[in-house]
Amino acid sequence: MKKTRLLVFVLLGLAALMLQIILSKGKPNGQNKSCCPLSLVFTSILQTVEEGTAAEARPKAARIVYITASQVCICAQELCQRGDQVIAQIFVGEREKLLRIIDLAKDAKSADPYAVKLNLVLRVPALLFVDAQDNILWSTGEVLSKEVILAKLKEFGVN
């Protein structure tokens, strides 16, 4: 289906280019760039194809890692509890299958590979979007905004 659409766009582009060449015969060089209204249509079609390709090329999140701590100092405990609530609201149904929760109080070693990849000390709560090759696509720490997380889910192909 995608190849057929691309072929149609290419053929339309070629037709527009040929028509532009035919209509510009005998005109001075400066006038032949926009003499054909189809060239504007072709430009628009080409932009649409390029945007679609860019959207398809975006990395997809294969897993969402939420790092929290059930036993931590009082100041971080409040942040973790609020983060836990936000995560519980967002990751329900199909999204829940993508979520991996790491509680530093119970299993801190599980968070080590992510800290190494980010080259920093993780601050809790932390949320990481990870692709199928285990690359971190996006991360945020401490303040978890429901709106930002929902936008990032959409950006990384999670509905």
GUMISE-306026 format. One record per atom (N, C-alpha, C): atom name; x, y, z. Coordinates in pm, whole numbers, plus 50000, padded with zeros to 5 digits. Atoms other than C-alpha are relative to their C-alpha. Layout:
<'CA' <X Y Z>>,
...
END
This chain:
<'N' <50083 49880 50000>>,
<'CA' <50000 50000 50000>>,
<'C' <50087 50126 50000>>,
<'N' <49913 49883 49992>>,
<'CA' <50279 50246 50093>>,
<'C' <50079 50017 49871>>,
<'N' <49926 49993 50125>>,
<'CA' <50476 50159 49779>>,
<'C' <49912 50052 49888>>,
<'N' <50093 49953 50102>>,
<'CA' <50169 50216 49565>>,
<'C' <49977 50150 50012>>,
<'N' <50019 49856 49978>>,
<'CA' <50109 50558 49723>>,
<'C' <50121 50078 49954>>,
<'N' <49877 49932 50037>>,
<'CA' <50470 50654 49673>>,
<'C' <50014 50003 49848>>,
<'N' <49993 50006 50146>>,
<'CA' <50458 50541 49309>>,
<'C' <49904 50101 49937>>,
<'N' <50098 49903 50051>>,
<'CA' <50143 50750 49248>>,
<'C' <50055 50142 50015>>,
<'N' <49944 49867 49977>>,
<'CA' <50313 51056 49402>>,
<'C' <50115 50029 49904>>,
<'N' <49889 49982 50093>>,
<'CA' <50623 51005 49189>>,
<'C' <49949 50024 49859>>,
<'N' <50056 49981 50134>>,
<'CA' <50417 50968 48872>>,
<'C' <49933 50136 49985>>,
<'N' <50061 49865 50003>>,
<'CA' <50218 51281 48957>>,
<'C' <50108 50107 49991>>,
<'N' <49889 49905 50003>>,
<'CA' <50544 51463 49014>>,
<'C' <50063 50008 49863>>,
<'N' <49943 50003 50135>>,
<'CA' <50684 51353 48681>>,
<'C' <49907 50067 49900>>,
<'N' <50098 49936 50089>>,
<'CA' <50365 51459 48505>>,
<'C' <50003 50151 50019>>,
<'N' <49994 49856 49973>>,
<'CA' <50382 51800 48675>>,
<'C' <50127 50060 49941>>,
<'N' <49873 49951 50054>>,
<'CA' <50746 51839 48576>>,
<'C' <49995 50008 49848>>,
<'N' <50011 49999 50147>>,
<'CA' <50676 51745 48213>>,
<'C' <49909 50113 49953>>,
<'N' <50092 49893 50037>>,
<'CA' <50382 51986 48198>>,
<'C' <50067 50135 50017>>,
<'N' <49930 49874 49977>>,
<'CA' <50596 52261 48345>>,
<'C' <50100 50026 49888>>,
<'N' <49903 49985 50109>>,
<'CA' <50864 52201 48081>>,
<'C' <49930 50041 49872>>,
<'N' <50075 49970 50123>>,
<'CA' <50606 52208 47800>>,
<'C' <49947 50143 50004>>,
<'N' <50057 49865 49990>>,
<'CA' <50440 52528 47928>>,
<'C' <50105 50109 50005>>,
<'N' <49897 49897 49985>>,
<'CA' <50770 52708 47988>>,
<'C' <50083 50020 49873>>,
<'N' <49925 49985 50126>>,
<'CA' <50901 52664 47632>>,
<'C' <49980 50141 49945>>,
<'N' <50007 49867 50060>>,
<'CA' <50983 53002 47483>>,
<'C' <49993 50112 50102>>,
<'N' <50003 49895 49898>>,
<'CA' <50970 53189 47814>>,
<'C' <50142 50025 50049>>,
<'N' <49868 49971 49944>>,
<'CA' <51270 53365 47965>>,
<'C' <50026 49913 50122>>,
<'N' <49962 50088 49890>>,
<'CA' <51462 53168 48226>>,
<'C' <49936 50035 50133>>,
<'N' <50054 49961 49871>>,
<'CA' <51327 53367 48521>>,
<'C' <49853 49966 50018>>,
<'N' <50144 50021 49990>>,
<'CA' <50963 53289 48440>>,
<'C' <49960 49854 50011>>,
<'N' <50044 50138 50010>>,
<'CA' <50966 52912 48413>>,
<'C' <49995 49926 50135>>,
<'N' <49997 50071 49873>>,
<'CA' <51000 52831 48784>>,
<'C' <49861 49973 50057>>,
<'N' <50132 50022 49941>>,
<'CA' <50637 52874 48886>>,
<'C' <49887 50019 49900>>,
<'N' <50103 49979 50100>>,
<'CA' <50450 52890 48559>>,
<'C' <49892 49892 50006>>,
<'N' <50094 50111 49997>>,
<'CA' <50281 52556 48623>>,
<'C' <49940 49984 50139>>,
<'N' <50061 50018 49868>>,
<'CA' <50028 52535 48907>>,
<'C' <50020 49858 50053>>,
<'N' <49977 50136 49955>>,
<'CA' <50093 52161 48914>>,
<'C' <50131 49986 50076>>,
<'N' <49873 50010 49927>>,
<'CA' <50446 52227 49033>>,
<'C' <49977 50031 50148>>,
<'N' <50033 49971 49861>>,
<'CA' <50296 52376 49349>>,
<'C' <49935 49878 50065>>,
<'N' <50064 50121 49950>>,
<'CA' <50081 52065 49389>>,
<'C' <50106 49893 50026>>,
<'N' <49894 50100 49984>>,
<'CA' <50387 51844 49337>>,
<'C' <50084 50030 50124>>,
<'N' <49923 49961 49882>>,
<'CA' <50582 52040 49599>>,
<'C' <49925 49962 50127>>,
<'N' <50082 50034 49883>>,
<'CA' <50296 51993 49845>>,
<'C' <49996 49849 50022>>,
<'N' <50003 50147 49990>>,
<'CA' <50273 51620 49769>>,
<'C' <50134 49949 50051>>,
<'N' <49867 50043 49960>>,
<'CA' <50649 51581 49809>>,
<'C' <50022 50026 50150>>,
<'N' <49988 49969 49857>>,
<'CA' <50639 51755 50149>>,
<'C' <49921 49901 50083>>,
<'N' <50083 50096 49927>>,
<'CA' <50358 51524 50260>>,
<'C' <50067 49864 50008>>,
<'N' <49930 50128 50002>>,
<'CA' <50554 51215 50155>>,
<'C' <50119 50005 50094>>,
<'N' <49883 49988 49913>>,
<'CA' <50866 51341 50331>>,
<'C' <49961 50001 50147>>,
<'N' <50047 49997 49861>>,
<'CA' <50672 51416 50651>>,
<'C' <49954 49862 50043>>,
<'N' <50044 50136 49968>>,
<'CA' <50515 51069 50639>>,
<'C' <50118 49909 50021>>,
<'N' <49879 50081 49985>>,
<'CA' <50856 50912 50593>>,
<'C' <50070 50033 50131>>,
<'N' <49937 49960 49875>>,
<'CA' <50992 51113 50883>>,
<'C' <49924 49942 50118>>,
<'N' <50080 50056 49891>>,
<'CA' <50704 50998 51102>>,
<'C' <50024 49850 50012>>,
<'N' <49974 50144 49996>>,
<'CA' <50767 50635 51004>>,
<'C' <50140 49970 50052>>,
<'N' <49863 50022 49959>>,
<'CA' <51138 50676 51076>>,
<'C' <50022 50028 50149>>,
<'N' <49985 49972 49858>>,
<'CA' <51080 50793 51432>>,
<'C' <50015 49869 50077>>,
<'N' <49985 50122 49919>>,
<'CA' <51197 50543 51690>>,
<'C' <49874 49972 50080>>,
<'N' <50117 50042 49923>>,
<'CA' <50928 50347 51870>>,
<'C' <50045 49953 50137>>,
<'N' <49970 50047 49865>>,
<'CA' <50926 50288 52243>>,
<'C' <49950 49857 50015>>,
<'N' <50037 50140 49980>>,
<'CA' <50929 49916 52314>>,
<'C' <49969 49973 50146>>,
<'N' <50020 50019 49857>>,
<'CA' <50932 49956 52690>>,
<'C' <50011 50136 50070>>,
<'N' <49993 49882 49917>>,
<'CA' <50874 50227 52947>>,
<'C' <50049 49954 50137>>,
<'N' <49943 50038 49871>>,
<'CA' <51087 50204 53261>>,
<'C' <49972 50114 50099>>,
<'N' <50028 49903 49894>>,
<'CA' <50967 50378 53575>>,
<'C' <50082 49961 50122>>,
<'N' <49914 50026 49885>>,
<'CA' <51221 50404 53854>>,
<'C' <49951 50083 50117>>,
<'N' <50053 49935 49880>>,
<'CA' <51087 50484 54199>>,
<'C' <50070 49941 50122>>,
<'N' <49942 50053 49876>>,
<'CA' <51175 50418 54561>>,
<'C' <49893 50001 50108>>,
<'N' <50101 50009 49895>>,
<'CA' <50939 50294 54828>>,
<'C' <50055 50042 50136>>,
<'N' <49937 49958 49874>>,
<'CA' <51188 50370 55106>>,
<'C' <50110 50099 49967>>,
<'N' <49907 49894 50034>>,
<'CA' <51363 50702 55064>>,
<'C' <49976 50116 50095>>,
<'N' <50017 49885 49911>>,
<'CA' <51406 51034 55246>>,
<'C' <49864 50066 49977>>,
<'N' <50134 49941 50003>>,
<'CA' <51092 51235 55316>>,
<'C' <49980 50091 49878>>,
<'N' <50016 49907 50114>>,
<'CA' <51157 51497 55047>>,
<'C' <49981 49925 49868>>,
<'N' <50014 50078 50124>>,
<'CA' <51199 51237 54770>>,
<'C' <49880 49907 50006>>,
<'N' <50115 50089 49984>>,
<'CA' <50924 51017 54912>>,
<'C' <49873 50064 49945>>,
<'N' <50118 49929 50050>>,
<'CA' <50661 51279 54832>>,
<'C' <50000 50003 49847>>,
<'N' <49990 50002 50146>>,
<'CA' <50788 51308 54473>>,
<'C' <49970 49863 49942>>,
<'N' <50024 50136 50047>>,
<'CA' <50786 50930 54433>>,
<'C' <49852 49963 50010>>,
<'N' <50142 50032 49984>>,
<'CA' <50432 50901 54567>>,
<'C' <49916 50071 49894>>,
<'N' <50073 49928 50106>>,
<'CA' <50308 51170 54327>>,
<'C' <50028 49937 49864>>,
<'N' <49965 50067 50125>>,
<'CA' <50497 51004 54043>>,
<'C' <49929 49868 49985>>,
<'N' <50071 50128 50002>>,
<'CA' <50347 50667 54134>>,
<'C' <49854 50020 49959>>,
<'N' <50141 49971 50032>>,
<'CA' <49999 50823 54111>>,
<'C' <49985 50034 49851>>,
<'N' <50007 49962 50142>>,
<'CA' <50067 50978 53769>>,
<'C' <50018 49877 49912>>,
<'N' <49973 50121 50078>>,
<'CA' <50209 50651 53636>>,
<'C' <49880 49906 50005>>,
<'N' <50117 50087 49985>>,
<'CA' <49911 50457 53773>>,
<'C' <49882 50049 49915>>,
<'N' <50109 49943 50081>>,
<'CA' <49672 50693 53590>>,
<'C' <50024 49979 49850>>,
<'N' <49968 50006 50143>>,
<'CA' <49853 50677 53255>>,
<'C' <50013 49858 49949>>,
<'N' <49967 50134 50049>>,
<'CA' <49963 50315 53233>>,
<'C' <49895 49898 50046>>,
<'N' <50109 50095 49978>>,
<'CA' <49641 50119 53226>>,
<'C' <49973 49928 49868>>,
<'N' <50035 50076 50121>>,
<'CA' <49513 49859 52981>>,
<'C' <50122 49954 49924>>,
<'N' <49890 50044 50087>>,
<'CA' <49748 49795 52687>>,
<'C' <50132 50066 50038>>,
<'N' <49877 49930 49962>>,
<'CA' <49998 50056 52807>>,
<'C' <50070 49932 50118>>,
<'N' <49943 50062 49881>>,
<'CA' <50047 49865 53131>>,
<'C' <50100 49890 49964>>,
<'N' <49912 50107 50044>>,
<'CA' <50213 49583 52936>>,
<'C' <50140 50051 49967>>,
<'N' <49872 49941 50036>>,
<'CA' <50492 49820 52829>>,
<'C' <50080 50047 50121>>,
<'N' <49939 49938 49882>>,
<'CA' <50567 49941 53180>>,
<'C' <50080 49901 50083>>,
<'N' <49917 50076 49906>>,
<'CA' <50851 49806 53391>>,
<'C' <50030 50095 50116>>,
<'N' <49977 49919 49881>>,
<'CA' <50866 49942 53745>>,
<'C' <50119 49944 50076>>,
<'N' <49884 50038 49919>>,
<'CA' <51196 49935 53930>>,
<'C' <49993 50080 50130>>,
<'N' <50000 49938 49868>>,
<'CA' <51180 50006 54303>>,
<'C' <50143 49991 50054>>,
<'N' <49861 50000 49957>>,
<'CA' <51528 50110 54414>>,
<'C' <50018 49940 50139>>,
<'N' <49991 50056 49865>>,
<'CA' <51453 50004 54772>>,
<'C' <50003 49847 49996>>,
<'N' <50007 50147 50010>>,
<'CA' <51391 49646 54654>>,
<'C' <50101 49940 49903>>,
<'N' <49914 50057 50105>>,
<'CA' <51611 49604 54345>>,
<'C' <50077 50113 49928>>,
<'N' <49925 49888 50056>>,
<'CA' <51856 49890 54287>>,
<'C' <50089 49959 49883>>,
<'N' <49911 50048 50108>>,
<'CA' <52081 49678 54061>>,
<'C' <49933 50005 49863>>,
<'N' <50072 49998 50129>>,
<'CA' <51811 49668 53792>>,
<'C' <50006 50137 49934>>,
<'N' <49994 49865 50056>>,
<'CA' <51845 50044 53748>>,
<'C' <50140 50036 49951>>,
<'N' <49861 49968 50035>>,
<'CA' <52224 50036 53703>>,
<'C' <50025 50014 49850>>,
<'N' <49973 49984 50144>>,
<'CA' <52227 49975 53324>>,
<'C' <49945 50132 49944>>,
<'N' <50058 49875 50048>>,
<'CA' <52004 50278 53271>>,
<'C' <50081 50120 50047>>,
<'N' <49915 49893 49948>>,
<'CA' <52219 50498 53493>>,
<'C' <50129 50009 49919>>,
<'N' <49878 50002 50080>>,
<'CA' <52526 50390 53296>>,
<'C' <49974 50059 49862>>,
<'N' <50031 49948 50133>>,
<'CA' <52358 50462 52961>>,
<'C' <49976 50151 50002>>,
<'N' <50025 49856 49989>>,
<'CA' <52245 50804 53080>>,
<'C' <50122 50075 50049>>,
<'N' <49877 49942 49947>>,
<'CA' <52588 50861 53233>>,
<'C' <49971 50100 50113>>,
<'N' <50033 49916 49886>>,
<'CA' <52437 51006 53548>>,
<'C' <49942 49918 50112>>,
<'N' <50065 50064 49886>>,
<'CA' <52302 50924 53888>>,
<'C' <49851 50025 49983>>,
<'N' <50144 49986 50018>>,
<'CA' <51931 50858 53859>>,
<'C' <49937 50068 50121>>,
<'N' <50075 49935 49894>>,
<'CA' <51705 51082 54059>>,
<'C' <49858 49948 49991>>,
<'N' <50134 50059 50000>>,
<'CA' <51375 50936 54162>>,
<'C' <49895 50106 50025>>,
<'N' <50033 50103 50098>>,
<'CA' <51118 50917 54032>>,
<'C' <50058 50036 49864>>,
<'N' <49947 49980 50135>>,
<'CA' <51253 50871 53681>>,
<'C' <49918 49917 49902>>,
<'N' <50075 50069 50104>>,
<'CA' <51078 50771 53360>>,
<'C' <50088 49996 49876>>,
<'N' <49917 50017 50118>>,
<'CA' <51263 50631 53060>>,
<'C' <49922 49929 49891>>,
<'N' <50057 50066 50116>>,
<'CA' <51140 50543 52713>>,
<'C' <50114 49927 49931>>,
<'N' <49893 50084 50051>>,
<'CA' <51346 50255 52574>>,
<'C' <49952 49931 49872>>,
<'N' <50039 50067 50125>>,
<'CA' <51346 50114 52220>>,
<'C' <50033 49850 50007>>,
<'N' <49982 50146 50003>>,
<'CA' <51372 49748 52115>>,
<'C' <50147 49960 50016>>,
<'N' <49857 50030 49985>>,
<'CA' <51754 49767 52111>>,
<'C' <50053 50045 50136>>,
<'N' <49968 49957 49865>>,
<'CA' <51750 49893 52472>>,
<'C' <50071 50136 50005>>,
<'N' <49949 49863 50000>>,
<'CA' <51852 50247 52373>>,
<'C' <49898 50091 50068>>,
<'N' <50090 49907 49933>>,
<'CA' <51708 50525 52584>>,
<'C' <49964 50111 49901>>,
<'N' <50049 49901 50095>>,
<'CA' <51494 50745 52360>>,
<'C' <49973 50134 50067>>,
<'N' <50037 49878 49926>>,
<'CA' <51383 50995 52624>>,
<'C' <49995 49965 50147>>,
<'N' <50010 50023 49856>>,
<'CA' <51403 51033 52998>>,
<'C' <49968 50130 50072>>,
<'N' <50027 49886 49914>>,
<'CA' <51285 51263 53271>>,
<'C' <50011 49954 50144>>,
<'N' <49985 50036 49859>>,
<'CA' <51347 51271 53641>>,
<'C' <49932 50098 50092>>,
<'N' <50062 49928 49890>>,
<'CA' <51180 51395 53957>>,
<'C' <49859 50049 49970>>,
<'N' <50133 49944 50025>>,
<'CA' <50889 51598 53815>>,
<'C' <49939 49930 49879>>,
<'N' <50066 50072 50108>>,
<'CA' <50651 51386 53608>>,
<'C' <49869 50069 49967>>,
<'N' <50121 49932 50046>>,
<'CA' <50393 51580 53412>>,
<'C' <49917 49905 49915>>,
<'N' <50089 50090 50074>>,
<'CA' <50095 51381 53289>>,
<'C' <49991 50041 49853>>,
<'N' <50014 49950 50138>>,
<'CA' <50061 51601 52979>>,
<'C' <50125 49972 49918>>,
<'N' <49875 50026 50071>>,
<'CA' <50429 51569 52886>>,
<'C' <50015 49852 49970>>,
<'N' <49988 50145 50020>>,
<'CA' <50424 51193 52934>>,
<'C' <49907 49953 49889>>,
<'N' <50095 50038 50105>>,
<'CA' <50112 51156 52718>>,
<'C' <50049 50045 49862>>,
<'N' <49947 49950 50128>>,
<'CA' <50270 51370 52445>>,
<'C' <50118 49914 49954>>,
<'N' <49884 50083 50035>>,
<'CA' <50590 51161 52457>>,
<'C' <49954 49859 49959>>,
<'N' <50053 50131 50041>>,
<'CA' <50388 50838 52439>>,
<'C' <49955 50005 49855>>,
<'N' <50047 49984 50138>>,
<'CA' <50224 50964 52122>>,
<'C' <50118 50018 49904>>,
<'N' <49883 49976 50084>>,
<'CA' <50556 51086 51981>>,
<'C' <50078 49872 49970>>,
<'N' <49924 50122 50016>>,
<'CA' <50716 50747 52035>>,
<'C' <49913 49879 49966>>,
<'N' <50082 50106 50058>>,
<'CA' <50428 50545 51889>>,
<'C' <49925 49912 50097>>,
<'N' <50077 50076 49903>>,
<'CA' <50248 50432 52204>>,
<'C' <49864 50065 50015>>,
<'N' <50136 49945 49989>>,
<'CA' <49871 50475 52208>>,
<'C' <49940 49980 50136>>,
END
